């Protein structure tokens, strides 16, 4: 058996990292289709893109495109998809010293995007590729912010325990209720969750009701509602922010862009409303292109988008 080892072996020194993103990296195949295929129907795509994906990996790229120092910790297989994805992260300026590579295949996703921009996703990830708490590099990490996506539960819990009391801000991207998100959500500083997670956790179809149940366990909660914007609540108050209206081509990766931008803004010390507005703008811009990674905007694009919207008010 080939045991996974960090991509950069030996003494790993990761200093002055603004945001460390911990979780899954995948390789995505994205098909734009004129309509959702019917049973037994053979359908042709009108556009196709492929490239790296995964919540934490995408978020790390968003952070780097904001001009911040970004690192990704997660697994990539010793296969062509892992190698291509690793090179993409390098090219984006993401620190990959904490990437672990091994014999198990890189997670892959097939994404079908409909004319509305909504998508369906099928993912394959070997259970054997999930990293363990004894993966050798935890004591060398010194980021300002750590963003977890819940897909590496053992590693995330170990890292959370080791960084406690060191003044590091922690954020959880909770897309759905699973082992990782359920074990982490009440242990971090900021819970940024999807409407799906909120409703699954609370057993309610009402985001407002779900918020009341979540805030009893988490210190600061943001529930993203897609085209309906977001709601938030913490000790400083509560509120609602509408989504920016754009011509959506593909919603894949919008949440990842939001979480990366949110974590990046926290690392920069931005104010609360500015953080939520910036992250919302990043998510909106991500929806205007096909594919998650191709849609993630540069920081300058987000700033220009916000300036234009401010001018139109």
C-alpha positions, 0 to 999 in steps of 0.5 A, spaced: 500 500 500 502 507 498 501 511 504 499 518 502 504 523 504 504 531 503 506 533 496 512 537 499 516 532 504 521 534 509 520 540 514 514 543 512 514 551 513 508 554 512 508 561 515 504 568 514 498 565 510 492 569 510 487 563 509 488 556 510 482 552 506 482 545 509 477 540 505 476 536 498 479 538 491 476 534 485 476 534 478 470 537 474 467 535 468 462 541 466 457 540 461 452 545 459 445 542 456 439 545 453 435 541 457 435 536 463 436 529 459 430 525 460 430 517 462 434 513 456 435 520 452 442 521 449 443 529 449 449 533 446 452 539 450 452 546 447 459 547 451 464 544 456 469 546 460 474 541 465 478 543 471 479 543 478 474 544 483 472 542 490 469 547 495 476 548 499 480 548 493 476 553 490 475 557 496 483 557 496 483 560 489 478 565 491 483 568 496 489 568 492 485 572 487 484 577 492 491 578 492 492 574 499 496 569 501 492 562 500 494 555 502 490 548 501 490 542 505 487 536 502 488 530 498 489 529 490 491 522 487 497 520 484 494 520 477 493 525 471 487 529 474 491 530 481 497 533 477 493 537 473 489 540 479 495 541 483 498 545 477 492 549 477 493 551 484 500 553 483 498 557 477 493 561 481 498 562 487 495 557 492 501 554 497 500 547 496 505 544 501 500 541 505 497 537 499 497 530 500 498 525 494 496 518 494 494 511 490 487 513 491 484 516 485 483 524 485 475 525 486 472 527 480 465 530 479 460 530 473 456 537 472 450 538 468 448 545 467 441 547 465 439 554 461 437 557 468 444 556 471 442 551 476 446 544 476 446 537 478 452 534 480 455 527 481 461 526 485 466 520 486 471 520 492 474 514 495 473 513 502 480 511 503 482 518 500 480 521 507 485 524 511 487 522 518 488 526 524 496 524 524 497 526 517 504 529 519 504 537 518 499 540 523 504 543 528 507 548 522 501 552 520 500 559 522 494 562 518 490 568 520 484 564 518 482 557 517 476 555 512 473 548 513 469 545 508 467 539 512 469 534 508 476 532 512 473 531 518 478 527 522 484 532 520 479 538 521 478 536 528 485 535 529 487 542 526 482 545 530 484 542 537 491 544 535 490 551 533 485 553 539 487 559 543 492 561 538 487 567 536 486 564 529 479 565 526 475 559 524 470 558 519 465 552 516 462 552 509 457 547 511 453 545 504 450 539 507 449 535 514 454 530 514 459 527 519 464 533 518 459 539 518 455 536 524 462 535 528 465 542 526 459 547 526 459 548 534 466 549 535 468 554 530 467 562 530 463 563 523 458 558 521 456 559 513 451 554 511 447 553 505 439 553 506 440 546 505 444 545 511 440 549 515 433 546 514 436 539 514 439 540 521 433 544 524 428 539 521 424 546 518 423 548 511 423 556 514 430 559 514 428 564 519 426 558 524 432 554 522 436 560 524 434 560 531 435 553 532 442 554 529 444 560 533 443 556 539 449 552 538 454 557 533 456 564 535 455 567 528 451 564 523 450 566 516 445 562 511 446 563 504 439 563 500 442 563 493 438 568 489 434 570 495 441 573 498 442 571 505 440 572 513 445 572 518 445 573 526 450 573 531 451 577 538 452 584 534 445 583 531 441 580 525 440 582 518 438 580 511 442 582 505 439 581 498 443 577 492 446 581 486 442 580 480 446 578 474 445 574 468 447 567 471 450 562 466 452 557 472 451 557 479 457 551 480 462 554 485 458 560 487 458 558 494 465 556 494 467 563 491 463 566 497 466 562 502 473 564 500 471 571 499 468 571 506 474 568 509 479 573 505 475 579 508 476 576 515 483 576 514 483 583 512 480 585 518 474 588 513 467 590 517 461 585 517 457 588 512 463 590 508 465 582 508 458 580 507 457 584 501 464 583 498 462 575 498 456 576 495 459 580 489 464 574 488 459 569 488 454 573 483 460 574 479 462 567 479 455 565 476 456 569 470 461 564 467 461 556 465 465 552 470 466 553 478 474 555 477 473 559 471 468 563 474 471 565 480 473 572 479 479 576 481 479 581 487 479 587 482 473 585 478 469 584 485 471 591 487 469 594 480 463 590 480 461 593 487 463 600 484 459 600 478 453 598 483 454 603 488 454 608 482 447 606 479 444 607 486 
